[in-house]
Amino acid sequence: MARIEFENLAHAYRPNPATLDDYALQPMSMVWEDGGAYALLGPSGCGKTTLLNIVSGLVTPSGGKVRFDGRDVTGQSPRERNIAQVFQFPVIYDTMSVFDNLAFPLRNRNMPAAEVNRRVHEVAEILDMTRELPRKASNLAADAKQKISLGRGLVRRDVAAILFDEPLTVIDPRMKWMLRRQLKKIHQQLKLTLIYVTHDQVEALTFADEVVVMTNGRVVQKGGPEALFLRPDHAFVGYFIGSPGMNLCPVELDADGVKLGAQRVLLDADTLAALKHAGGPFTLGIRPEFVRLAHEGEPGAARAQLLRVQQLGNYQLVAAQCDGHLINAKLEPHLRVPDGSVWLKLAAPETVFFSNDERIPVKVAERTVR
Ligand code: ATP
């Protein structure tokens, strides 16, 4: 397996890109560690497949370099790079048996028959397909065919990396969960370098050691689930991770806090100084999990109008409007929420502030009075 490095990598499908918007991938430098399990997460069109195809060699970047273990592979084909890629839909030989499909990449590399047999059985066992090995692939259901595609990626141990492009799309939800667990287990056993593309945050967070979040052709954060949840580097990460995502409100700096429209939210001196230093435009971000009901006039709180309350079993999802901005709060299921006007604590230790969408590195003090 390989350590993969991007050096000023960029890609534009159109010739002569003039502005950053012309790039499917904006210039970036980053490292994918040897043996790491990464998920590439982002909405449709953000550049995930382009990035994956640049790693595999299916797309040659219009700028920068790709290195495997320090070796420049930018001009090499997928075969020369020794990459296994599993796509959204099964790529298998219908006329062959399941065994022969799994054995194909090994026989292609002249592996001795006994070793082929051992590897194929090992992978079939992991994927719970041992009984299907003699069957013709054409007779199998779509999810079983996709399991063969996964198996063909996993059967080789000499690859630099295995790339998955939304491989579980055709798999039914219950099986999806099981296969994700299996992939994670395989990764722990074999320490493969895996890059897994998805637009589903649950899939990304359960599979990967590190999630790489993309938007508009940019990587905006690379980190574990906790960092993405508690310390989003970019407002987009706050919005995209979580259900519902982070409350994001544009605010203006004031003498002793920030103003959300006409509402004033008091802040501690250190936070104010950090905001001043960073410069605006500012966004206040707080996850629904951390918003709580406050007393009237409580420091760090703002008045809001209740819109609706949804009882969801283990919590109630409260939606309120604070000076034209929607605030979601996940509150204890039995807490009584007053009708009409409510006070919500928005400046809490878990609150984050963004300057121009980038997080300002400061923690709001427990007590938010100056
Ligand atoms: P999805 O989840 O929908 O597959 P994605 O995040 O994988 O999206 P890409 O397929 O990499 O995104 O696309 C990134 C941008 O590049 C999009 O604006 C897309 O329209 C554009 N694009 C992708 N492939 C090509 C191509 N072959 N020619 C021109 N533009 C392309």
Boltz pocket constraint, residues with backbone or C-beta under 6 A from the ligand:
constraints:
  - pocket:
      binder: B
      contacts: [[A, 13], [A, 24], [A, 42], [A, 43], [A, 44], [A, 45], [A, 46], [A, 47], [A, 48], [A, 49], [A, 50], [A, 51], [A, 199]]
      max_distance: 6.0
